[in-house]
């Protein structure tokens, strides 16, 4: 198993582990959100039940209040009737009973006015009953509260009995109002959420929680929008206060539940951002490390080749002086020249090479001529060039190296037999070079992988050829190199794209 296969396997393992972590986190968070939502629904039901129970108490108090009010009216009427009997000289009623009825009213304040304007009263403030102004003030208040009980007590004489609520009734009224107000406040303000208590038409706000801003409900449109938002989160609670109308409490989800719903996305966003930053830093560090390895290896290779190359050049000159066959010496000179070119290439890899305007047509022609002499005759080369010279800024030695590497890989893929086509195009964006072979092809999944250091299909290969090509084209020449297309069993096309400068 090569280093690339192990690397891919580790990537798959880490991806699976990361996926399992994501799934587990989502499951746990969603389960937690569901449990909190269920708990809030239970609390809402308990709250609604408490509201209903308090509403029942209010309805009972209201009923009692109504009954007491009716009883006090009856007392006033009975008081008027007893007074009528007492004033009628021809009455056959028991005087003692009538007096008992009149004396039995110890709670309801009454003022009796006859048709002559004479007044008598009962159950007024005993400390102020001698104050005529006080009595008349009480009379005016009674006139505003209830209609009088009119009684004919003798012939055409009429008396008017005015009354007002007793102190007991007033105290009950205060308790009832306090109970009603505390109920409305408790219905909303005890909830740790944004809530609105409205009437049956949903247009009048009775009270609201502090989390509802006044500007959110100060117009009919805003109130409708706010209620719609709350209703979309929870079904409103209905409350019966015993007055024949239904009231509504609209409430939102708690802040905790809302935050928890978005927590997984925020969490994964932060984790994702962290992973991106870590990946960028790791890639930068790895690239810097690779650069150092390339530079070190290239300089060392150029240094190691330099000594035997100098020796070979000296031996070549010595052979000329010995009169060795000229053709043999010429071939040796070609090989020495080739070694010198290779040394120059490695020395340029170790530093930023100087770019010069070169004819791409000429470089391709020379490269193909060189390759034809050193590969099998079973390999057919086809070179398609534009009529005009295509000039671009490049390092001639390194660019030739790229072409040679791609063609040698193609020969290996074709196992020494097949067709290699090189096409140069002059395009508006720059230039394109397509190198197509009739070899065994590359799986689509490996289109990018083939340029990784260490990737190779050869038993003795180091997997540095295409990685070196990518570095030369993209790092030094600011171009692009990639697999344009490939089909297994039919061949592969590599494309180089470069600017003309």
C-alpha positions in Angstrom: 0.0 0.0 0.0 1.6 3.3 -1.1 1.5 6.5 0.8 -1.3 8.0 -1.3 -3.6 5.0 -0.7 -3.0 5.2 3.0 -3.7 8.9 2.9 -7.0 8.3 1.1 -7.9 5.7 3.6 -7.3 8.0 6.5 -9.3 10.7 4.8 -12.3 8.4 4.5 -12.0 7.3 8.1 -11.8 10.9 9.3 -14.8 11.8 7.1 -16.9 8.9 8.5 -15.9 9.9 12.1 -16.8 13.5 11.4 -20.1 12.5 9.9 -20.9 10.3 12.9 -20.1 13.3 15.2 -22.4 15.6 13.2 -25.2 13.0 13.3 -24.8 12.4 17.0 -24.7 16.2 17.8 -27.8 16.8 15.7 -29.7 13.9 17.3 -28.7 15.0 20.9 -29.6 18.7 20.2 -32.9 17.9 18.5 -33.8 15.5 21.3 -33.0 18.2 23.9 -35.1 20.8 21.9 -38.0 18.3 21.8 -37.8 17.7 25.5 -37.7 21.4 26.4 -40.6 22.0 23.9 -42.6 19.2 25.6 -41.8 20.7 29.0 -43.0 24.1 27.9 -46.2 22.7 26.6 -46.8 21.0 29.9 -46.1 24.3 31.7 -48.5 26.0 29.3 -51.2 23.5 30.1 -50.7 23.9 33.8 -50.7 27.7 33.4 -54.0 27.5 31.4 -55.6 25.3 34.0 -54.5 27.8 36.7 -56.0 30.6 34.6 -59.3 28.7 34.2 -59.5 27.9 37.9 -58.9 31.5 38.8 -61.5 32.5 36.1 -64.0 30.2 37.8 -63.3 32.0 41.1 -63.9 35.3 39.3 -67.2 34.0 37.8 -68.3 32.8 41.2 -67.4 36.2 42.8 -69.2 38.0 40.0 -72.3 35.9 40.4 -72.2 36.5 44.2 -71.7 40.2 43.5 -74.7 40.2 41.2 -76.9 38.4 43.7 -75.9 40.8 46.5 -76.7 43.8 44.3 -80.2 42.3 43.6 -80.7 41.6 47.3 -79.8 45.2 48.2 -82.4 46.4 45.6 -84.9 44.2 47.2 -84.0 45.6 50.6 -84.5 49.1 49.3 -87.9 48.2 47.8 -88.9 46.5 51.1 -87.8 49.5 53.0 -90.0 51.7 50.8 -93.0 49.4 51.1 -92.6 49.4 54.9 -92.5 53.2 55.0 -95.6 53.3 52.8 -97.4 51.1 55.3 -96.2 53.2 58.2 -97.4 56.4 56.5 -100.8 55.1 55.6 -103.3 55.8 58.4 -105.7 53.2 57.0 -103.0 50.5 56.9 -104.0 47.2 58.5 -100.4 45.9 58.6 -98.8 45.0 61.9 -97.0 48.2 63.0 -94.4 46.2 65.0 -93.6 44.1 62.0 -93.3 47.2 59.8 -91.0 48.8 62.3 -88.9 45.7 62.4 -88.5 45.8 58.6 -87.5 49.5 58.8 -85.0 48.8 61.5 -83.6 45.6 59.8 -81.9 47.7 57.1 -78.6 48.3 58.8 -76.3 48.2 55.7 -77.9 49.9 52.7 -77.7 53.7 52.8 -81.2 55.2 51.8 -82.7 58.6 51.5 -86.5 58.9 51.4 -87.9 62.1 49.7 -91.6 62.9 49.7 -93.4 65.1 47.2 -93.0 68.1 49.5 -89.2 67.7 49.4 -88.9 66.5 52.9 -86.1 64.0 53.5 -85.5 61.2 55.9 -82.4 58.9 55.7 -80.9 55.8 57.2 -77.4 54.2 57.3 -75.5 57.4 56.4 -72.4 58.5 58.2 -73.7 59.1 61.7 -71.1 61.9 62.3 -72.3 63.9 59.4 -76.0 63.3 59.2 -76.8 66.8 60.7 -74.9 68.4 57.8 -77.6 69.3 55.2 -74.9 69.7 52.4 -73.6 66.2 53.1 -77.1 64.7 52.9 -77.8 66.5 49.6 -74.4 65.3 48.3 -75.3 61.7 49.1 -78.7 62.2 47.5 -77.1 63.4 44.3 -74.7 60.4 44.3 -77.7 58.0 44.8 -79.6 59.6 41.9 -76.6 58.9 39.6 -76.3 55.3 40.7 -79.7 53.7 40.6 -83.3 54.7 39.7 -85.4 55.5 42.8 -88.1 53.2 44.2 -91.4 55.2 43.7 -94.2 54.6 46.2 -97.7 56.1 46.6 -98.2 56.2 50.3 -101.5 58.2 50.8 -104.0 59.2 48.2 -102.0 61.1 45.5 -98.9 61.6 47.7 -95.7 60.0 46.3 -92.4 59.3 47.9 -89.0 58.5 46.3 -86.5 56.2 47.9 -82.9 56.6 46.7 -80.2 54.2 47.8 -76.6 53.3 47.0 -74.4 50.3 47.6 -73.8 49.2 51.1 -70.3 49.2 52.6 -70.2 45.4 52.4 -71.1 45.5 48.7 -68.4 48.2 48.1 -65.8 46.1 49.8 -66.7 43.2 47.7 -66.5 45.4 44.6 -62.9 46.4 45.6 -62.0 42.8 46.1 -63.5 41.8 42.8 -61.7 44.6 40.9 -58.4 43.7 42.6 -59.0 40.0 41.8 -59.7 40.8 38.1 -56.7 43.1 37.7 -54.3 40.6 39.4 -55.8 37.9 37.3 -55.1 39.8 34.1 -51.5 40.6 35.2 -50.8 37.1 36.4 -52.2 35.6 33.2 -49.4 37.3 31.3 -46.6 38.6 33.5 -46.0 35.3 35.2 -45.0 33.8 31.9 -41.2 34.1 31.0 -42.1 34.7 27.4 -43.5 37.5 25.1 -47.2 37.4 25.7 -50.3 39.5 24.9 -53.7 39.3 26.6 -56.5 40.4 24.2 -60.2 40.6 24.1 -62.4 38.3 22.0 -62.0 40.5 18.8 -58.2 40.3 19.1 -58.0 44.0 18.5 -57.8 45.4 22.0 -54.8 44.6 24.3 -55.8 44.2 27.9 -52.3 43.7 29.1 -48.9 42.5 27.8 -45.6 41.2 29.1 -42.6 43.4 29.3 -41.0 41.5 26.4 -43.6 43.0 24.1 -42.6 46.5 23.1 -45.2 49.2 22.8 -44.1 50.2 19.3 -44.9 46.6 18.2 -48.6 47.0 19.0 -49.3 50.7 18.7 -51.2 50.3 15.4 -53.8 47.8 14.3 -51.4 46.5 11.5 -48.5 46.1 13.9 -50.8 44.4 16.5 -52.1 42.0 13.9 -48.6 41.2 12.7 -47.3 40.6 16.3 -50.3 38.4 17.1 -49.8 36.4 13.9 -46.1 35.9 14.8 -47.0 34.6 18.3 -49.8 32.4 17.0 -47.4 30.8 14.5 -45.3 29.6 17.4 -48.0 28.4 19.8 -51.8 27.9 19.8 -53.3 30.8 21.9 -54.9 30.1 25.2 -58.6 30.9 25.6 -59.8 32.3 28.9 -63.5 32.6 30.0 -63.8 35.4 32.6 -67.5 34.8 33.0 -68.7 37.9 31.2 -70.0 36.1 28.1 -66.8 36.7 26.1 -63.7 34.7 25.3 -60.3 36.2 25.9 -57.0 35.1 24.3 -53.5 34.9 25.5 -50.9 34.8 22.7 -47.4 33.8 23.7 -44.1 33.0 22.1 -41.5 30.3 22.6 -39.0 30.9 25.4 -35.6 32.4 24.6 -33.8 29.2 25.6 -35.8 27.1 23.2 -35.3 29.6 20.3 -31.6 29.6 21.0 -31.4 25.9 21.1 -33.1 25.5 17.8 -30.3 27.6 16.1 -27.5 26.3 18.3 -26.6 23.3 16.1 -26.2 25.6 13.0 -24.1 28.1 15.0 -22.1 25.3 16.4 -21.4 23.7 13.0 -20.7 27.1 11.5 -18.0 27.8 14.2 -16.6 24.3 13.8 -16.7 24.6 10.0 -14.9 28.0 10.2 -12.3 26.5 12.5 -11.8 23.5 10.1 -11.4 25.8 7.1 -8.8 28.0 9.0 -7.0 24.8 10.2 -7.0 23.4 6.7 -5.7 26.6 5.2 -2.9 26.8 7.8 -2.1 23.1 7.4 -2.0 23.4 3.6 0.2 26.4 3.8 2.5 24.7 6.2 2.6 21.6 4.0 3.2 23.6 0.9 6.1 25.4 2.6 7.5 22.1 3.7 7.1 20.7 0.2 8.9 23.7 -1.2 11.7 23.2 1.2 12.0 19.5 0.2 11.9 20.4 -3.5 14.5 23.1 -3.1 16.7 20.9 -1.0 16.4 17.9 -3.3 16.9 19.9 -6.5 20.1 21.6 -5.2 21.5 18.4 -3.9 20.7 16.6 -7.2 22.3 19.5 -9.2 25.4 19.4 -6.9 25.7 15.6 -7.2 25.5 15.7 -11.0 28.0 18.5 -11.3 31.1 16.5 -10.3 30.7 13.5 -12.7 29.5 15.8 -15.4 32.7 17.8 -15.2 34.6 14.6 -15.3 32.7 13.3 -18.4 33.4 16.6 -20.2 37.1 16.2 -19.5 37.1 12.5 -20.6 35.3 13.5 -23.8 38.1 16.0 -24.6 40.7 13.4 -23.8 39.0 10.9 -26.2 39.2 13.5 -29.0 43.0 13.8 -28.5 43.3 10.0 -28.6 41.7 9.9 -32.0 38.6 7.9 -31.1 35.9 7.5 -33.7 34.3 10.9 -34.3 30.7 9.5 -34.3 31.3 7.9 -30.9 32.7 11.2 -29.5 29.7 13.1 -30.9 27.2 10.8 -29.3 29.0 11.2 -26.0 28.9 14.9 -26.4 25.2 14.8 -27.0 24.7 12.8 -23.8 27.0 15.1 -21.8 25.0 18.0 -23.2 21.8 16.3 -22.1 23.2 15.7 -18.6 24.2 19.4 -18.4 20.6 20.4 -19.4 19.2 18.1 -16.6 21.6 19.7 -14.1 20.5 23.1 -15.2 16.8 22.1 -14.8 17.4 20.9 -11.2 19.3 24.1 -10.3 16.3 26.2 -11.6 13.8 24.1 -9.5 15.7 25.2 -6.4 15.1 29.0 -7.1 12.8 31.3 -9.1 13.9 30.9 -12.7 14.3 33.8 -15.1 11.5 34.1 -17.6 12.3 35.0 -21.2 10.1 35.4 -24.3 10.4 32.1 -26.2 8.8 30.6 -29.2 6.5 27.8 -28.0 6.3 26.4 -31.6 10.1 25.9 -31.6 10.3 24.4 -28.1 7.6 21.8 -29.0 9.3 20.9 -32.3 12.7 20.4 -30.6 11.2 18.4 -27.8 9.3 16.1 -30.2 12.5 15.6 -32.3 14.4 14.7 -29.2 11.7 12.3 -28.0 11.4 10.6 -31.4 15.1 9.6 -31.3 14.9 8.1 -27.8 11.6 6.2 -27.8 10.3 3.2 -29.6 9.6 3.4 -33.3 6.1 2.0 -32.4 5.2 5.4 -30.9 3.8 7.8 -33.5 4.1 11.5 -32.8 1.8 14.1 -34.3 2.4 17.8 -33.8 -0.1 20.4 -34.8 1.1 24.0 -34.6 -0.4 27.3 -35.7 1.1 29.1 -38.7 2.2 32.1 -36.7 4.8 31.8 -33.9 3.3 31.8 -30.4 5.6 33.6 -28.1 5.3 33.5 -24.3 7.5 34.3 -21.2 8.8 31.0 -19.9 11.9 29.1 -18.7 12.9 27.1 -21.7 14.7 24.3 -19.7 11.8 23.8 -17.3 9.1 24.0 -20.0 10.9 21.4 -22.1 11.0 19.2 -19.0 7.2 19.4 -18.6 6.7 18.3 -22.2 9.2 15.5 -22.0 7.6 14.2 -18.7 4.1 14.2 -20.1 5.3 12.4 -23.3 7.3 9.9 -21.3 4.3 9.1 -19.1 2.2 8.7 -22.2 4.7 6.2 -23.6 4.6 4.3 -20.4 0.8 4.3 -20.4 0.8 2.9 -24.0 3.5 0.4 -23.0 5.7 1.6 -25.8 3.2 1.4 -28.6 0.6 3.9 -29.7 0.0 7.5 -30.8 0.8 10.8 -29.1 -0.7 14.0 -30.5 0.4 17.5 -29.4 -1.7 20.4 -30.4 -0.8 24.1 -29.8 -3.6 26.7 -30.0 -3.4 30.5 -29.9 -6.5 31.6 -27.9 -7.6 35.1 -26.8 -6.8 34.2 -23.1 -3.3 33.0 -24.0 -2.2 29.6 -25.3 -3.4 26.0 -24.9 -1.4 22.8 -25.4 -3.2 19.5 -25.5 -1.1 16.3 -25.2 -3.2 13.2 -26.1 -2.1 9.6 -25.9 -3.8 6.3 -26.8 -2.9 4.6 -23.5 -4.9 2.9 -20.8 -6.5 6.0 -19.4 -7.0 7.4 -15.9 -10.1 6.9 -13.7 -12.1 10.1 -13.3 -11.8 9.9 -9.6 -8.0 10.3 -10.0 -7.9 13.3 -12.3 -6.6 15.5 -9.5 -4.8 12.8 -7.6 -2.3 12.1 -10.4 -0.6 15.4 -9.6 -0.1 14.6 -5.9 3.5 13.7 -4.9 3.8 9.9 -4.4 1.0 8.9 -6.7 2.2 6.3 -9.2 1.0 3.2 -11.0 4.5 2.0 -11.7 6.2 -0.6 -9.4 9.5 1.4 -9.4 8.2 5.0 -9.8 8.4 7.7 -7.2 5.3 9.5 -8.3 7.1 12.9 -8.8 6.8 13.4 -12.5 3.4 15.0 -12.8 3.8 16.7 -9.4 6.9 18.3 -10.8 5.0 19.4 -14.0 2.3 21.0 -11.9 4.9 22.9 -9.9 6.7 24.2 -13.0 3.5 25.3 -14.8 1.5 26.7 -11.9 4.1 28.0 -9.5 6.8 29.3 -11.9 4.7 30.0 -15.1 1.4 31.0 -13.3 -0.5 28.7 -15.7 -2.7 25.6 -15.3 -2.2 22.0 -16.0 -5.0 19.4 -15.6 -6.6 16.2 -17.1 -8.9 17.5 -19.8 -10.5 14.1 -20.5 -9.7 10.4 -20.2 -11.4 7.2 -21.0 -10.0 3.9 -19.7 -8.6 1.7 -22.5 -8.7 4.6 -25.0 -6.4 7.3 -23.8 -5.9 10.6 -21.9 -5.6 14.3 -22.8 -3.6 16.7 -20.6 -4.1 20.4 -21.1 -1.7 23.2 -20.3 -3.0 26.8 -20.2 -0.7 29.8 -20.0 -0.7 33.5 -20.5 1.3 35.2 -23.3 2.5 37.8 -20.9 
